[in-house]
Amino acid sequence: MQRRSFLKKAGLGAVAGTGVIAAPVIAQENPAVKWRMASSFPRSLVALFGSADRFTKYVKEASNGNLQIDLFPAGEIVPALQVLDAVSNGTVQAGHTCGYYYLGKNPSFCFDTAVPFGLNARQLNAWMLEGNGKKLMRDLFGKVNIVNFPLGNTGTQMGGWFRKEIKSLEDLKGLKMRTAGLAGEVLAKLGVVPQQIAGGDIYPSLEKGTLDAVEFVGPLDDEKLGFNKVAKYYYYPGFWEGGAQVSAYFNKDAFEKLPKHYQAILESTVIRAHTEMMAMYDSMNPGALRRLIANGAVLKEFPKEMMDASFTATAEIYKKYSDKDETFKTILTDYMAYRDDLIPWFNVVEGSYTRYVAHAISQARK
Amino acid sequence: MQRRSFLKKAGLGAVAGTGVIAAPVIAQENPAVKWRMASSFPRSLVALFGSADRFTKYVKEASNGNLQIDLFPAGEIVPALQVLDAVSNGTVQAGHTCGYYYLGKNPSFCFDTAVPFGLNARQLNAWMLEGNGKKLMRDLFGKVNIVNFPLGNTGTQMGGWFRKEIKSLEDLKGLKMRTAGLAGEVLAKLGVVPQQIAGGDIYPSLEKGTLDAVEFVGPLDDEKLGFNKVAKYYYYPGFWEGGAQVSAYFNKDAFEKLPKHYQAILESTVIRAHTEMMAMYDSMNPGALRRLIANGAVLKEFPKEMMDASFTATAEIYKKYSDKDETFKTILTDYMAYRDDLIPWFNVVEGSYTRYVAHAISQARK
């Protein structure tokens, strides 16, 4: 039966009757398309770079090799922090990067990655896939000729590596620290001197002594980049990145030119790779943290005084941007209403469960 | 350039030279295939049923309409709790159901859904997609001629609806309660009389008074099924389902007969729909809970005494199955080592973050 319906579908009768005329109609179903994708990350980062690599593989497999995307690590064809521009102007058809790297162009891009005291990974999925996040972000990136998708999340990040212990707010004054997104502005209000540096370029600055502290992601990437070799105190939580999303940006013209089923293939494969990045972090972070601690890292929680001061500073920054930018205000209002709804629910059900099991595991170990 | 490579790829030169001989080669790339998928859930459950509906839509779109899966709600072509059998023996090519419904056939099937005090949704993703879970589950389901994929998760579930308040372990004795999976055996050790009933059939039993308590999922589904109309106390957390996964089961012969790129399309679209189910729950649960509370539901946390007794009972049950079933023991050992690694990490970083933000939100509301 399948054989017969296939014959019917392919219109072979017509081919037999009219020679080759029908053939192009059949074949055009799957034109060969080649894209280039620029990553903001070095090849050594197995989750950050690796998930984009998987994405291109899944696209190739699902399209039977007809849609091919060549992936390039940071700096190879596009500098790490210029990926958005390159996609926007069509230098490349696709990019894998973080919206908040481009805060200088538009502060609302931060909502596509993470904002201080914002949603965690699963909550951001809910806002992006089922809430108003998708429409709000599509409208935003549409203005720079980009169609955006989530392609990964790191989970709640660590607060980073500090050469000296943070005992009070005083200890933050004048601290030169690598960070990204709105975190820099929040920490600046506490006296930190923030610097945005691409992942692959942080270690040399730290080694040269031009940085006092660095936050990048968490155990998996931080171990790979060697930060523990130059700073000992490893703080949590990275309250500016409760769940940092990484994004796939597609040039809008290139995307819209694709056959609908190629677009559909991209939409599904990108969410698969997105989900897998989080699974890679969750799978590899505990082991990396154990090794870091065995090698001398000292795990510390940020003082509550610092969390409270940062929460207040964040509110001021949100107000500043909202006052001067209507789009920022619209997105912030929607995002924060969602957060205020979702986080208490998480804290009750997911939270009470995780706390109990963590407690029971530690009791059982005694 | 794309046009030229497409011509080359499609082998049009050969077609022109040799008549229709090459045409079947082109067209067979995308044979028309029709599958049937039986769901264990009624159509009214927008996330549980709806995510499988989305999956079939994504498959159709990505395959340009060539791979079509017709989805049937519980009972329409296969009874709700017989989906695994129907897929296994090829009555249908695909099913959307929960492994733990089939505990009677093989207790290890529970690991494909949830086990008491097990992994949460994100942790289960990590184990299933990046840990040993995929291989262990593939081997297990391969024995019943099934290829398994995750197609959704509910997150940590509620502990369910109780007609009477649970003040001590005494209050559990003789309680007739609907539940599923190993939860029934755990609660039986505490004196509960467990019953497994498909989602769509619970309400009538509750109304007739043949049940004293019911747990199904959480606010979204429980509101839809009307449990709050017949029981007032709404308990959390559902410690037997820290993150209940729903599964897509494909008949192995049918799956392996598909062209590789159709298999690849299924693999990516299923993970997209999987991720979206969780996002649907997270997006809709808080509102559903608010409405339930407004209509008289009383939210309660299970007494610690009950959690502790259940944790002990669970360990006994795991030992019982491990002693008589080598496969169960192998999977349990891997799963629990993963849990003991991952949950403390979650509790520290994700946990400290969520607790702080929940606290800050409640302070800001005062």
Contacts between the chains, C-beta under 8 A, distances in Angstrom:
chain1	res1	chain2	res2	distance
A	2	B	31	6.3
A	2	B	32	6.7
A	2	B	33	6.2
A	2	B	34	7.7
A	3	B	31	8.0
A	5	B	32	4.6
A	5	B	34	7.9
A	6	B	27	7.3
A	6	B	28	7.2
A	6	B	31	4.3
A	6	B	32	5.2
A	8	B	32	7.9
A	9	B	27	7.7
A	9	B	31	7.8
A	9	B	32	4.7
A	9	B	66	7.4
A	10	B	23	7.5
A	10	B	24	7.5
A	10	B	27	3.4
A	10	B	28	7.8
A	12	B	20	7.5
A	12	B	23	6.6
A	12	B	24	7.0
A	12	B	27	6.9
A	15	B	20	5.0
A	15	B	23	4.9
A	16	B	20	5.6
A	19	B	19	7.0
A	19	B	20	7.6
A	20	B	12	7.6
A	20	B	15	5.1
A	20	B	16	5.6
A	20	B	19	7.6
A	20	B	20	7.7
A	22	B	23	7.8
A	23	B	10	7.7
A	23	B	12	6.6
A	23	B	15	5.0
A	23	B	22	7.9
A	23	B	23	5.6
A	23	B	26	6.8
A	24	B	10	7.9
A	24	B	12	7.1
A	26	B	23	6.9
A	26	B	26	5.5
A	26	B	27	5.2
A	27	B	6	7.4
A	27	B	10	3.8
A	27	B	12	6.9
A	27	B	26	5.2
A	28	B	6	7.6
A	29	B	30	6.7
A	29	B	64	6.1
A	30	B	29	6.7
A	30	B	30	7.5
A	31	B	2	6.4
A	31	B	3	7.8
A	31	B	6	4.5
A	32	B	2	6.4
A	32	B	5	4.5
A	32	B	6	4.7
A	32	B	8	7.9
A	32	B	9	4.7
A	33	B	2	6.0
A	34	B	2	7.3
A	34	B	5	7.6
A	58	B	264	6.8
A	58	B	267	7.6
A	58	B	268	5.3
A	61	B	260	7.0
A	61	B	261	6.3
A	61	B	264	3.7
A	62	B	62	6.3
A	62	B	261	5.9
A	62	B	264	4.3
A	62	B	265	4.8
A	62	B	268	5.7
A	63	B	261	6.8
A	64	B	29	6.1
A	64	B	259	7.5
A	64	B	260	7.5
A	64	B	261	3.8
A	65	B	261	8.0
A	66	B	9	7.3
A	117	B	357	5.5
A	117	B	360	6.7
A	120	B	350	6.4
A	120	B	353	6.9
A	120	B	354	6.5
A	121	B	122	7.1
A	122	B	121	7.1
A	122	B	122	6.2
A	122	B	155	7.8
A	122	B	278	6.5
A	122	B	279	7.8
A	122	B	282	6.1
A	123	B	282	6.3
A	125	B	275	6.5
A	125	B	278	6.9
A	125	B	279	4.7
A	125	B	282	7.3
A	126	B	278	7.7
A	126	B	279	4.4
A	126	B	280	7.9
A	126	B	282	3.7
A	126	B	283	4.5
A	127	B	283	7.7
A	128	B	279	7.8
A	129	B	275	7.1
A	129	B	276	5.6
A	129	B	279	4.2
A	130	B	276	7.2
A	130	B	279	4.5
A	130	B	280	5.5
A	130	B	282	7.5
A	130	B	283	3.8
A	130	B	284	7.7
A	131	B	283	5.6
A	155	B	122	7.8
A	155	B	349	7.5
A	155	B	350	6.5
A	156	B	349	5.0
A	156	B	350	4.7
A	156	B	353	4.6
A	157	B	349	7.9
A	158	B	349	6.7
A	218	B	349	7.4
A	236	B	348	6.5
A	236	B	349	5.1
A	236	B	352	6.2
A	236	B	353	8.0
A	237	B	349	5.4
A	237	B	350	7.9
A	237	B	352	5.0
A	237	B	353	3.9
A	237	B	356	7.2
A	238	B	353	7.9
A	239	B	353	6.5
A	239	B	356	6.9
A	239	B	357	7.9
A	242	B	353	5.3
A	242	B	354	7.8
A	242	B	357	6.9
A	259	B	64	7.5
A	260	B	61	7.0
A	260	B	64	7.6
A	261	B	61	6.2
A	261	B	62	5.8
A	261	B	63	6.8
A	261	B	64	3.9
A	264	B	58	6.7
A	264	B	61	3.7
A	264	B	62	4.3
A	265	B	62	4.8
A	265	B	265	7.2
A	265	B	268	7.5
A	267	B	58	7.6
A	267	B	272	7.3
A	268	B	58	5.3
A	268	B	62	5.7
A	268	B	265	7.5
A	268	B	268	4.4
A	268	B	269	4.5
A	268	B	271	7.8
A	268	B	272	4.4
A	269	B	268	4.5
A	271	B	268	7.8
A	271	B	271	6.6
A	271	B	272	4.0
A	271	B	275	5.5
A	271	B	276	7.7
A	272	B	267	7.3
A	272	B	268	4.4
A	272	B	271	4.0
A	272	B	272	6.2
A	274	B	275	7.2
A	275	B	125	6.5
A	275	B	129	7.1
A	275	B	271	5.5
A	275	B	274	7.2
A	275	B	275	4.9
A	276	B	129	5.6
A	276	B	130	7.1
A	276	B	271	7.7
A	278	B	122	6.5
A	278	B	125	6.9
A	278	B	126	7.7
A	279	B	122	7.8
A	279	B	125	4.7
A	279	B	126	4.5
A	279	B	128	7.8
A	279	B	129	4.2
A	279	B	130	4.5
A	280	B	126	7.9
A	280	B	130	5.5
A	282	B	122	6.1
A	282	B	123	6.3
A	282	B	125	7.3
A	282	B	126	3.7
A	282	B	130	7.5
A	282	B	342	6.3
A	283	B	126	4.5
A	283	B	127	7.7
A	283	B	130	3.8
A	283	B	131	5.6
A	284	B	130	7.7
A	285	B	345	6.1
A	286	B	341	4.5
A	286	B	342	5.9
A	286	B	344	7.8
A	286	B	345	4.6
A	287	B	341	7.5
A	289	B	345	6.6
A	299	B	348	7.9
A	301	B	352	6.3
A	307	B	356	5.7
A	307	B	360	8.0
A	308	B	360	8.0
A	311	B	360	5.2
A	339	B	357	7.6
A	339	B	361	7.6
A	340	B	361	5.4
A	341	B	286	4.5
A	341	B	287	7.5
A	342	B	282	6.4
A	342	B	286	5.9
A	343	B	354	6.4
A	343	B	357	5.3
A	343	B	358	5.2
A	343	B	361	6.1
A	344	B	286	7.8
A	344	B	358	5.5
A	344	B	361	6.5
A	344	B	362	7.2
A	345	B	285	6.1
A	345	B	286	4.6
A	345	B	289	6.6
A	346	B	354	5.8
A	346	B	358	7.6
A	347	B	354	5.6
A	347	B	355	6.5
A	347	B	358	3.8
A	348	B	236	6.5
A	348	B	299	7.9
A	349	B	155	7.5
A	349	B	156	5.0
A	349	B	157	7.9
A	349	B	158	6.7
A	349	B	218	7.4
A	349	B	236	5.1
A	349	B	237	5.5
A	350	B	120	6.4
A	350	B	155	6.5
A	350	B	156	4.7
A	350	B	237	7.9
A	350	B	354	7.9
A	351	B	351	7.1
A	351	B	354	6.0
A	351	B	355	6.9
A	351	B	358	7.4
A	352	B	236	6.2
A	352	B	237	5.0
A	352	B	301	6.2
A	353	B	120	6.9
A	353	B	156	4.6
A	353	B	236	8.0
A	353	B	237	3.9
A	353	B	238	7.9
A	353	B	239	6.5
A	353	B	242	5.3
A	354	B	120	6.5
A	354	B	242	7.8
A	354	B	343	6.4
A	354	B	346	5.8
A	354	B	347	5.6
A	354	B	350	7.8
A	354	B	351	6.0
A	355	B	347	6.6
A	355	B	351	7.0
A	356	B	237	7.2
A	356	B	239	6.9
A	356	B	307	5.7
A	357	B	117	5.5
A	357	B	239	7.9
A	357	B	242	6.9
A	357	B	339	7.6
A	357	B	343	5.3
A	358	B	343	5.2
A	358	B	344	5.5
A	358	B	346	7.6
A	358	B	347	3.8
A	358	B	351	7.4
A	360	B	117	6.7
A	360	B	307	8.0
A	360	B	311	5.2
A	361	B	339	7.6
A	361	B	340	5.4
A	361	B	343	6.1
A	361	B	344	6.5
A	362	B	344	7.3
